[in-house]
Amino acid sequence: MILSAQTRQTLQNIAAVLKAGGAGPEHMVRMTWYVVDRKEYVARLKELGGVYREVMGKNFPAMTCVAVAALVEERAQVEIEVTAVLPD
């Protein structure tokens, strides 16, 4: 459950940063997810998909997921990096 809650908060943070920059989820062109527990990520894909759609809607940029040994924040289970492009 921690992974889902952290994912929701991370995506909400991303949505807020996009909005502050005059963008939205539809402007995302790339996402990289860093997770510390690959097995938990795979086991919770359906739940994470629901969280994703709840926050980001039906915007699906190219995505990569990388399993890592640890993240800088000791309690963090997920970190998500996004690249967005605003049209001219």
N, C-alpha and C positions, 0 to 999 in steps of 0.2 A: 504493500500500500504506500510505503514511503516513496517509491519510484514514481507512482502515479501522481501523488501530491506534489512532488518536486517538479515533475514534468509540467503539470498544470501551472504552477507558479512561474516556471521558466518561460513557458509560452505566453502567459499573461504579461510578463516583463517585456518580451520581444514585441508583442502587439502594442504595448505602450510606447516603446522606443520608435517603432514604425510610425505610429500616429503622431508622435512629437516631431518627426521628420517629414510629415505631410504624406506619409505612405500608409499602406495597409497590407494585410497578408497577401493580397493579389500581386503585390510588387516583389515578393520574395522569388529569387531565382535559384537559390541554393541553400541547403541546410546540412550541417554536419552535427550529428548527435554523438556525444562521448558518454559512454555508460560504464560503470564499474562492475556490473554483474550481467554478463551476456545471457546467462540462463534465465534470470528474472525478466530481463527485457523480452526475450522470446516468449516466455510463459505468459506475459501480460500484454502481448501485442494487441489483442482485441480491445482491452481496457484502455491502453494508451491511444489507440486509434480513435476511440470515443472522446477522450480528453482532447486530442488534437483537433478533431472536427468541431467540438464545442467551442474552442477558443479561436481557431484559425479558419473555420468554415471548410469549404471544399476547394481550398487552394493547396496544390501539391507540387512544390518545386522539386528539383532533383535533390535527393536525400542520400546521405551516407551515414552509416552508424558504425562507430569504432569502439571496440571494447578496450578499456584502459585499466592499468593496475590501480590507479588512484587519481583523484582530482585534487587541486590545490586546497579547496575547502574540504576539510576532513570528513564532514557529514554529508557532503554532496554525493548523490548517486547518478546525477545526469548533468550535463552541460550541453547547451545547444548554441551553435554558431550559425548566423544567418547572413546572407548577402542579399540585398534588395536593390532593385534598379527602378528609379523613377523615370517615366517618359518625359521627353523634352516638352 
